[in-house]
């Protein structure tokens, strides 16, 4: 079965369509913006042509009057648009924030086109028109924290969108340039070899969508949508039968929407996804009465809004629409495939590239299954061949391995429920093999089948309501059965006297792939409808006759399976759902078994990947306060400037993170607290102690007072007075303190003894004297230097992991900084930032 890899096209998402409704006396409606909760905004024109901003939320249409134009809505529900001729923000409570005009434009007009989740808006203002004055032109602005900023985009300029990292995109009509603004720095995105361009949307990942225009060699005009990613410019082109394309919206995953100009029907809405352009009219139910004209926005769940012609039989009208994907569709045909090979768990891309081993150590590992979000793998593992297996779970990179079951029984073939809350598996813990289900943490174990025969190979339906399994309860060989997820209503789907097993549900729930030995053809892959009808063989490999373990790609366009040779070597293949175009994925001579295709509907970001979230958590973790606006903007921009350059992002995140320890504010607060512990008590602070004490030292005008107050409280604590009794005289106290420092850090400060005694003498009482002496000691440069690396390592645990350091890890990183790679702070910071323990503070997704 030596078949070359055959590339295959992606399967685009399909959509249901919702008419967003009509306000009274409406004759034209267009939806321009959409947030991640599916709330849409736009404009409806009311006779005799007066625009009204509207909001569509949870099936209800609302007139936002006096908002005349509503262009976008953030995830907090704030709407950017116009009211009373001025750029405005419509707030959740119904109040309206009027955005002031740029200086010189007073009394003129303004529009807000974009708004981010911080409520910062962009658009343009212009002076009032007097006698057709040709010097009247738009000027792009940014409005934040009550102030309006001229973006200096030039004449006739407009800012259309702003992301959560304060990156702004727009255009200058004077020079026909697409522009990107970042913290005062303007980048010309280039004309893409054309005469000009306009940047209309920017995602939180920093990708930009828009359009470019120019002249062909024959002097005809072209307009093409573009996608800009970290300096890479991609012309999205047009479809056959269309001439122009305009890009208007983009989401976190690089999906672009806009419209195409057809040669005979005018505008058609499009989506660019997975590297291909699709007419959205081909992805909605036929005979819907709609012609989708323009798609203006797409959110991170794949929903799309725009305008279209709707004809209910009484004539076509322009209506606003909302498209919702019918199923969780992936951006590409599939993610990685996880499988077992020679008793270890591996992942591989569906083209055979990027093979990676996840487990090692000599155990018998098999039957892996992806979690729904694609961040974890559950699998069976036994100590040795022939021994009972347990169910284990690990992160997608092979780390954080944990037992979910730990019994003398043989637990095998685990599969995750679509919602990620339950895991079904087969076990012989009650004598014979039955199907069990448990919570994803191993709790709440339930026997679902409880039959007197073998029940194995569970497979959840896409909606999570049913489970397939194979069972011999029909008598003779195994057949395919289906039951409710609670074990009730068990039904037999196959009745052939041959072996039927390893059933797998298609992503749409309409078909089931399975293995059968019927018709004397050996083990072959078959498919049937979900009710058991229309059973059809897909493979016909009579020379080998051993095909097992079918697994559907997330979009249903391919089926992965294992084909065993006469020497029992198993190789991984994929094929179309009709059995055509088989392609070999592995060719390693090993025993490859149990493939499972990653069930990603969209790449799942971790919330801490957002630069503003990342920076804010550092303020909270290291400085114990909310960020100031300037600081948040500055540090976020250091990361956001990388746009989609992964290497740059990682490098900048490390640099920004390290800065929070190095900067003076932490040195004066957190590091100050830690030095008190290490100098006086000869030990590090514990996480719980540090968290409480750090909050007592505050920045600002009260810094010195708070440091002295804390130091005086510290020297009065029982642990301190137990080590340095209050009966101890001045000289004995100073000598004891110097001895503690020398023993704990190796720093001999004996030469500073006279200075410390003088500082003691300057105090007003014993508590004050001791506190002053201790404070002076911990500021000596040689002591600060000695404690710098130990404190830096300790703060990695306190700040990132929110826990005490484990001894082994602490000593390892301290040895790295002191001896192996002296002062290699970046490597240590990077290791903590990319650790699954840190990332799981914010999400189950490990990026």
N, C-alpha and C positions, 0 to 999 in steps of 0.2 A: 504494500500500500504506500509506495513512495510517491507522494503527491506534492507538488510544489505549493508554496503559499499563494493563495489567490486573494488579492485585495478585494474589499467589499465596501460599498457606499454606506453612508450613515442613513438611518431612518429618522426623518425629522419629526418633531412633535406634531400632534393634531390637537384641535381646540374645540371647545364649546364656545358659543358666542352669546353675549348678553347685551341687549339693547338697554342703554342707560336711562331711557325714558325721556319725557318731554315736560318742560315747564308750561304753564298755561300760555297759549298764543305763540308757542315756539314754532319757528319754521326752519331752523338750521341748528345743529348741535355738533360740537367737536370736543373730544376729550384729549387733553394735552399732557396731563401728568398723572402719576400713579406711585403710591408708596408700597412698601413691602407687606402691608396689611390688606392690600387690595382696594384701598380707598382711592377713587379717581376724581380728578377735577378738570374743568374745561369751561367752555363758553357756549351758551345757547343764545340765539338771536330771537328776540321777542318783537312781534309786529309793533311799530313799523320799522324794525331794524335796530333796536336798542340791544347791545350786548349785556348779558347777565352772567356773572361767574356762577358756576354750580359745583356742588360736591355730591358724589355718589358713594354712599357708605352702607355696607351691610344690606343692600337691596333698597335703600331709601335715597331719594333724590331731594336735594335741598338747594334753594336759591340763596346765594351768598350776598345778595343785595345789601349794601351798595357797592360790593365788589363787581366791577364791570368785566374784568378779564381775570381768569384763574389759570395759571400756566403750570404750576407744579406744586406738589405737597410733600413735606418731609415725613419722617417716621414718627414725629411728635404730633402730626396733624396740622402744622402751620402751612398756610397756603400763600404762595407768592403770586402777585398779579398787579392790578391797578384798582384804585378807588378814588373817585373825585378828581380824576385826571392826573393822579400822582402814583408813583410806585408805592406799593403797600403790601403789608403782611396781614393776613386774616388769621387771628389766633383762635385757639381751641375754645376760649370762653365767649367767642363772638365779637370780641373787641378787635379793632383795626389799628395797626401801627403804620402811620403814614411816614414814608421814607423821605427825608428832606432832599431837595434838589442840590446838585453840585453847585459850588459858588459860581455865580454868573448866570445860572439857569433859573433863578428865582422867578416864579410866576409862569413857568413853562410846564412841560409835560414829562412824565416819567413812567417807566414800566419795569417791574421786577419779573424776570424770567426764571430765575433759579433760586433755590434755598436749600441749605444743608441741614443736618440734624441739630446743629447748634443754633439754628435760627438766623444764620448769616445769609444775606440775600445779594443777588447780583442782577444787573439789568442796564438800563441807560436813562439819562435825563437829557433834556434839551430846552433851550430858551423858547419863549413864546414866539410864534411866527408873526412878523410884522411886515406887511407889504411884500410878501414873497422874498424876504431877505435871504440871499444865497448863503450867508454865513451861518445860518441856523443848521446845526447838525447834532447828531447823537453823540453822547460821551459815556463810555462804559464806567460803571461804578461797582464798588463793593460796600455793602452796608453791614456793619457789625458793631455790637455793643453800643448802639446809639449814635455812631458816627458814620459818615459817608466818606468814602475814599475814591479819588479819581484814579482809575487803573492805568491811565496814560496809554491807552490803546491807540490813540490818534483820532483823526477826524472821522466822523460818521461811524463810530464804533459802538459795538454792543457786546455785553457779557451775557452769555446764555445759560451757563451752568457752573455750579460750585460743588465740590465734593467735601467729604468730612475731614480731609486733610488741608482744606482751604486752598486747593488748587482750582483756578478759575479758567474757563475757556470762552472764547468768543471770536470776534472778527473786527477788522478795521475795513470799512467799506471804501475808504479813501485809497488804500493800497491793495485791497482785496487779499488780505492775509488772514490765515487761521492762526490764532494766538493762544498761548498758555501762560498764565500768570502764577507765580509762586513766590510769596513773601516779597513782593516788589520787583522780582526779576521776571522779565517778559521773554518768552521763547517763541520765535517764529517757527511754526510747525512745518513750514515749507509749502511750496505750491505743487509738489508732487509732479513736477514736469508740466504743470498746467499754468494757466494765466493767473489763477487765484483760488481761494478756498475759504471755507467757513467752518469753524469748530463749533458744534452744536450741543455736545453732551460729553460728560466725563464720568467715569465710574469711580468708585472708591479704590479700585485697584490701579487707577491712574491711566486707564485706556481712554482714548478720545475717539468719538465718532463725529462725522460731518460730511461735507461734500466738497469736491473740487470741480473747477470748470475751465474750459479752454477751447482751443481750436484743433481739429484734426488736420492732417496734411492737405486734405481737399478744402480746407477752410470752413468746413461745417463745424458746428458747436457740439461739444460733449459736456455732460455733467455726470460725474460718477461719485457714489458714496465712498468714503474711506474709513479705515480703521487704523489709528496711530497707537503704537505700543513701544514706549521707551526708545523713540527715535526711528523705529521701523514703520514705514508707511506702506499700507496695503490698499490697493485699488480693489474695491469690491465688485466693480464691473456692472454689467446688466445681464438680464436673461434674454433668450431668443424672443424676438417680437417686441422688445422694448428698446427705448433709446436713451433715456436719462434715468439716473438713480440718485436719490437724496437720502443721506443718513441723518436721523433726528434723535435717536435714543440708544442707550447702551446700558447693560447691567453689569453686575460684578463679575460675570463669567464670560464677558466679551461677546455676548449676543447683541447684534445691532438690528434696529428696525428703522424703517423709513418708507419711501415709496418709489415706484418705477413708473415711467411714462410709457404706456403701450401705444402701439401704432393705430389702434382702432377703438380703444375703450377709455382713453385717458389714464388717470392714475390708478395703480394697483399697489397695495401695501405689500411690503416684503419683510422677511426676517433672514438675517445672516447668522448661521449657527453651524458649528462643527466644520467650518471651512467652506460652507456652501451657501448659496443664495436660493431662497425659496419664495415663491409667490404665496402669500398667506391665504389667498382665495382657494388655493388647492389643498389647504390644510383644515378647512372648516367643512361642516356637513354639506353635501350637495343639495341643491334646491332649497337653500335656506332663505332665499329672497335678498341676500346681501351681495354687494360688491364692495369689498374693503378697499378704500382708496388710499388712505395714509395711516401709517402706524407711527405715533409720536413718542411713545415711551414704553419701556419694558422693565419690570421689576425683577428682583433677584429670585422670585419663585417662578418666573417665566410668563407671568401674566402681561398682556399687551393692551394698550388703549389707543384709540384713534378715531377716525371718522370714516363713514362709508355710506353708500347709497343703499337704502332699504326700500324694497317694493313689496307691499303687502297685497298687491293687486289693484290698488287704487291710484298708483303712481309712485314714482321714486322720490324719496326725501333724504336729505342729509341727516344722518343720526350718529350719535356717539356710541362707540362699542367698547366692550371689554372682552378680551379673549382669555380663556383659562385652559391650560393644557389638560387633555382628557386623562392622561396618565402621567406618572412621574417619568418623564423622558430624559435620557442622558444626552449630553452634548455630542457624544461619540458613540460608536456601536457598543462599546463596553469598556469597563475599567480593566484592572488586572485580573488574572485568573489565579486562584490559589489552588494548590493540589499537593498530593503527597508523592514523594519519589524516594524509593529505597529507605522508607521509614522516617523520612524527614519532611517537614512542611516547606514548600517553596511558593513564590509568586513569579508570574511571568506576564508580559504584555501579550495581547492576542495576536501579535505578529511574530512572537518568538523572541523578542528583545527583552532586555533588562531582567534576566532571570536572577532571583535572589533567594538565598536560603534563610529561613526564619528560625528553625530549630536546630539544635545540635545536642550532643551529649549521650548518644547511644540508646535512647529510649525508642520504642516502636510507636511512632506518631503517624496518624492517618485521619482521613475523613474530615478535612477542614471545611469550615463554612464561614462566610463573611457576615459581619453584623450589617444591618440595613444602611447605616451611615458610612460603611466602608472603613471604619477606624479600628476594628477589632476582628480577631479570628478565633472561633471556638473549634476545638478538635478533640479527638480521642487519643489517649496516650497510655501505653503499658510499659512496665519496667523491662519486660523481655518478651520474646515470641512465645505465645501460648499462655501468657499470664493475662489476668483480667485488666481491662482498661478503665481509666477514669476520664471524665470530661474536664478539659482545661481551657482557659481563655488567655489570650495575649494581645498586645497591641499589634497593629498592622506592620510594625517594623520588627516584630519578634521579641520585644521586651515585655516586662511586667507580666510574666507568666504566673497564673494563679489556678489552683484547683477549684472547680465548681462542685465536683463530687469526689468522695474519698471513701469508698466502701470496698468490701470484698467481692462485690458483684462486677460483672463485665458491662460497662456502660459504653455505648458506641453510637456513631452516626448522628452527631448533634446538628441541629439546624435552628437558625434564629427565626423568630416570628417577625413579620414585616414591621411591627412597631418597635422592635428591639426589646420588649419587656419579658418575653418568654423564650425558652429554648426547649425544643422537643428532641428526644433521643430514644434509642432502644436500650433496654437493660434486662438482664436475667435475674434481677434481685429478688423476684418472687417465684423463681423456679425456671420458668420458660421466658423467652424474650417477649416483652411487651413494649408498647409505646408509652413513654412518660413525658411529662412536661414540668418544667421548673421555672422560677424567676431567673432572670439573667445573672443574678448574683448567687444562684445555687439554692435559694430558699424555696419553700412552698412546693415541694415535690408531689406530683399527682400521677397515679397510674391511669392512663386513658383507655387502654384496650382490655386488659385483664382477661385475656383469652387463654385457653389451655393449649394453644399452638404458638408457633413462632410468628411474631409481628415485628417487622423491621423497616428501615429506610423511610423515615417520615419526611414529608415535604409540605410546607405551609402554602396555602393559597395566597395570592397577592393581597387580598383584603383581610387576611388573617382569621377568617371565620371557619376554615376547613383545613384538614390535614390528610394528605395521601399517605398510604403505607402499603407494604406488601405483606401478605398473610397467607398461611395455609389453612385458615379456618373454613375454607370452602371444600376441603378434602383434597388429597393429592398434592400437586405442586402449588407453589405460591401464585397468588393472583394480586391484582391491584385493587385496593379498597380505598374508600374515602369516608371520613367521619367529620362531625362538627369538632371544633377546637376543644370542646370539653369532653370529647370521647363518645358523645351520643350519636344516634342515627348512623350507624356504620352500614355502608352499602358497598356491594361488590361491583366493580366496573369491568373486569375481564373474567371470562369463564373458560378460556382455552385450557386444554389439559397440559399444555407446555408450561414452562417456568416464565412468569411475568414478574418483574421486580424493578427496583431503582426508578420509581416514577418521579418526574419533575414537572412542575406547573410552569406554563409559559407566563411571561409578565402581564399579559392582558387577561389571564385566567380562563381563556377559551380552549386551550389545548394542553395536552399532557404528553410529554415524551417519556418512554419507558424502554426497558430491555425485555426481550422475549426470545425463547428458543423454538417457537412454533414453526411449522412447515419444514422441520428438519434442516433449518438453515443455520444452526448454531446460535450463538448469542448475537442478536442484532438490535439496532435502535429502531423503535417504532414510535408512532405518534397517533393520538386519538383525540376526539373532542372531549371536553371536560365531563360529559355525561356517559362516556365510554363508547360512543358511536364512531364510525368512520375510522377504524383501526387500520393504519397504513405503515408498511415497512419503509424506512428511510435508507438503511445501509444494506448492502448485498455483497458482502465480502466472503465469498464461498471458500477462498483459499485459507483464510485465517479463521473467520467465523467467531470472533470473540470481541465484541464491542460492548462497552459498559459505560455506566455512570454519565448519562446525559445531563447537561446543565445549560440553560438558556442565557444568552447575552441579555443585558438589561432592557434593550429595545426590542428583543425578540427576533432580531435579524439573523442570528447565528445560534448554533447549538455546539457546545464543546462536548467531547466524549473521549473515551479511552479505547484504543484498539490494541489488543494483545496478539503478539506473534506466537508461532509454535514454540518458541523458547521462553514464552511467558514474559517477554519484555513488553511493557506497556508504553505506548506513545500517545501524547496528547494531540488531538485533532479538533478542528472546527468545521462546520458545514452549514449550508443554508437550511432553513426549516423544512424544505422539501427534499433534502438529502443531496442536493447538487453542490458543486464547488467545494468538495472536501479539501482541507488544507492541513498539512502537518505542522504542528507548533513545536514539538520536541523531537529530538533524534539522538537520545543519549544512551540507549541500550539499558536504561534502568527500568524498574517497575514503577511506572507513573500511574496513579490511581486518584479517584475522587476529585475531579475538578469542580470548582465552584466559581462562578463569575461575579465579580464585584458589583453590587447592586447600587451604584451611585446614580442618582437622578441628576445631580449637579455636584460639582466640586464643593466640598463643605469647608468654608474657611473657619478658623478659630477666631473668636471675637477679639482676642489679644493681637491678632495680626493687623488689626486696624491701628494705624500709627497713633491716633488720638487716644484710643483705649490703652495702648501700650504705654504711652507717656503718662497718662493719668494714673495708671497703677503704680508707676515708679514714684510719682509724687506721694502717693498714699503709702507705699511700702517702705520708702527710704526717708522721706521728709515728713511723714505723718500729717499731711495736709492736702487739701484740694489744690490743683494747679492754678496759678494766676494766668490770666488770658494770654499775656505776652509770652510767658514761658511755655505754655501749652502749644501755642502757635509756632514758636521758634523750634522747639525740639521735635514736634510732629513733622515740620517741614524738612528737617534733616533726613528723615526717613522717606517722606513722601516724594522728595525730589528724585528718588530712584525710579519712580513710576513702577514698571513691571519687571525691573531688572533684579532677579532673585539674589544674585551674588551681592549686588550693591545694597539691597534691603537688609540682608543678614549682616553685612559689615557695618552699616549705619546703626542698626539696632544694638549691636554690641558696643559701638562707640558711645551712643546715647546712654545706654544702660550704665556703662562704667563711669560716665560723667557724674551720675547721681551720687556715687561714693566719693569721687575725687573733689567735687565742687565744695566750696567753703561752707555752705549751709549744712551739709551732712557732717563735715569735719567738726563744726561747732556744736552739733547736737548729738547725733547718734554715736560718732566716734568718741566724742567727749565722754559720754556715758560709759562706753565700753572701756575706756582707759581708766576711769575711776575704779571699776571692778578689778581689772587686771593688775593695776599698780598696788592697790590697797589690800585686796583679798588674795592676790596671787592666783586668780582663776578668771575664766570668762564668765560673762553674764549668761544666764539661761534665757531662752526665747521669751518665756512668760515675764521674767524680770525686766528684760530689755524693753519689751513692748510697753509696759507700764511706766518705766522710768523715762524713756525717750519722750513721752508725751509731756513730761514736766519741764522740759527744756525747750523754750519757744523762741522762734526767730523774731526779728524786728527790734523795736525800741526796748523791749523787755528782756533781750537775750542775756545780757550780763547779769541782771538781777535774778533771772530764772536759773542761771548756771550756779550762782552763789547760793541761792536758796536750796537747790537740789544737793549741792555739795555738803551743806550744813545738815540737811536731813540724812544724807548718806553716812556721814561720820557719826551720827547718833544712833544708827541701827545696831541691834544686838550683835550681829555677826562682826561688825567693825569693832565695837567696844569689847567684844570677847577676845579679839585678837590684839587690840590696843586698849587696855583698861583705862578708865578715866583717871585712875590713880597714877598712871604713868606720867612722869615728868617730861618736860620739853625735849631734852637731849635724848632721853631713852626712846621717846616716840619717834623722833626723826631717825634715829639709828635703826629702829625696828622697821620703819617704812623703807629705808634704803636696803635693808637686808631682804625684805619681801620682794622688792623689785629685782634685786640681783638674782635671787633664786628662781623667780618666775620667768624673767626675760633675758637674763644674762647681762644686763646693762649695769655697770658699776657707776653709780652717781655720787660716790663718796666725795669727789672733788666739789660737789655742789652743796655739801653739808652746811657750810657757813651761810650760804644764801638762803637755804631752807629755814635755818634757825632764825635768821633776820626776818623772814616772812612770817614765821610763827609769832615773833615778838610784836609784829605790827597788828596782830589781832586784838579784838576787844574782849573776848572771853574764850574759854577752852574750845567750844564748838566752832566758833569763828576761826580761831587759830589753827585748828586741825584742818578745817576745810580750806583755808588759804594755803596752807603748806602743801596739802595734797594737790590742789589745783596748780600750784606753781610747778610741782614735780612733773605732772603729766604733760606740761607744755615744753619741757626740754626737748630740743630737736633730736638728740640721740635716742631718747625714749620713744618719741613719736615714730621715728624711723623703725625702731625695733618692733613696735606694735602694729605697724601699718599692714604688713602682709597677713599676720594672724587675724586682725580685725576684718580685712578685706575678705578673707575666706569665710569667716564666721558670718558676715553680712550676706553672703550668697545664700546661706541656709535661712537666715532670719528674713531677708527681703523676698527672695524668690519662692522658697518652699514653705515659709511660715512655720518653721519648726526648728528644734535643736539639731545641731550637726551630729551625724554619726561619726564615731571616732575614726574609722577607717577612711571614710571619704574626706574628712577634715585633714587628716595627716597626709593623705595623697596630694591634695591640692596645695597644701602648705609646702610640701616637698618640691612640687613643680615650681612654685614661685621662688623658693629659696635656693634650690639646687639644680633641678633638671633643666628648666628653661627659665632662668631668673627673670622675674618681673613680667612673665607672659600672662598679663591680666586678661587680655582679649580671649585667649583660648579657654580660660576658666569661665569667663562670663558667657561665652558662646555655648559652652557645654551645659550650663545651667539653663540658659534661655531656651535651648532646643530640647531639653529633657522632657520626657512625657509627664513627669511629676509636676513640673511648672505649668505646662500647657493644660493639664487636666484641672488646674484651679479654675479655668475659664470655660472649658468645653471638653467633651469626650473626643473631639477631633484632634489628632496629632498631625501637625503640618511640618 
